[in-house]
Amino acid sequence: MRDSVEWPTRDPLAHRTVSTPARTALVDATTNQEWTFRALDCLVDGLAARLGGLPRETGTGRVALFASTRVGFVVAVHGVWRSGRTLVPLNVELTGEELDAQITQTDPDVLVCESATESRAVSLFDGPVASLDEPTYEGVRPFQPADEPANAAVEPAAWQREDDALVMFTSGTTGHPKGVRLTLGNLVASATASAFRLGVAPGDRWLCCLPTYHMGGLSPIVRTALYGTTLVLQPSFDAERTARVLDAYDVTGVSFVPTMLHRLLETDWTPPETLETVLLGGAPAGESLVEAALGRGVPVFPTYGMTETASQIATATPAQADDRPGTVGQPLMFTEVTVVDEEGDPLPAGETGELVVDGPTVTPGYLREEQTASAFGEYGLRTGDIGRRDDDGRLWILGRADDSIVTGGENVHAEAVAEAIRAHPDVADVAVVGLPDEEWGERVAALVVPDDETLTVEDVDAIARERLAAHKVPKTVGIATSLPRTPSGTVDRAAVRELLRE
């Protein structure tokens, strides 16, 4: 036996295919196509072979993936890892300016796109561009189509647990994109701890209908490969279609943000008998939503997590959610959460403070060293989230220490939205806040002081849509002659919220 070897030594799918090649790995709920782990492995070899022309020793070893939720995305994830490279998923909903900032930070060796994103990929990136679909632009290389296996197997690259497998972006507390480094060890530790909390059986089928360029959508791709269970893929959530998929494909688990569950409950949907886990996270889940779900027989597991922790930090069981409304449960195995005061000193149970998290799922840091230095302290990663714990270690998340807004599972920095609107010549000033929203968790809201008295709410909406990704556009807009301020001259955000509620 080899000494000092920490497994896995290859990409997760390579290990899994050797172990259970004939199990069903992937189901496309749109076409009803299925792939065993052996068949999926062949597709992955095809994509990895295309990447073989770019040796890892040159450049950054990063591959940016600019595509939506689809089978090709799953193949690309495993293919990038098969070739020994670091995956950088890019949000297809971002503006050109936002994408440019992320591409500049990561400096990928190649950008992989699809037909829907090819034109933007070509305009944004001056390096090699490859498409999951038939290219239409000169110079864009074709990758192996998702329905054609490779002609020959590719030797999987060697991996160590501390190698960076993933760079994902989160706005964090500054409003500027922060590249979060996640190692193969982080991903394996997260999958392991999640299995200990939620449970895993060989026949499990997990539905992914979240965007796969977010942690909540990418995690099932990793975990089903590690567990040897089936990933059921739906390109996007739709209440009626998703309800049918849950039933037709004998789904046992699914990840939702509160907006999705809210919309399902608005229909006549009742969960099928096969459904055992609804992991509810990505945004604050109101107690009334959880209560309504439990009353409908939905096995809801409220969870709290971050990109920086490869997904879950704490997760409550349905029984806990019913018995202790609002809790997200205890931290997962091997994860330590400390509640600290403003000086960074630990607080006892029942006291409110900032949550600091440590353990094997926590990122080794950001792409930028200065961001890493400011985020970590004596007890681990400072989350920027305010909460408390009880004597049994159950956590309650009470809000943000800064002005970040979490809406529909998306992290939005209020000042970044304000800057985009304020830059318009007809706007004198603006304050952006989050308002509680039963469907979205929070909704983005803006109080605008016009420089031109003819400026309307519709004009502000148009300004925002031109400059911001859709999820950052304020859903509530108010016009005012001035912004309310505190005696020290800063914007009175509580007063802004009150005005916007009206």
Helices and strands as residue ranges (DSSP letters): H 12-19, E 24-28, E 34-36, H 37-51, E 62-65, H 71-82, E 86-89, H 96-106, E 110-113, H 118-124, E 129-131, E 141-142, E 164-170, E 178-183, H 184-198, E 205-208, H 215-227, E 230-233, H 239-248, E 253-256, H 258-266, E 277-280, H 287-295, E 300-306, G 307-309, E 311-315, H 318-323, E 327-329, E 336-340, E 353-358, E 365-366, H 369-375, E 376-377, E 380-389, E 395-400, E 404-407, E 410-413, H 414-422, E 427-437, E 441-450, H 457-467, G 470-472, E 476-479, H 493-501
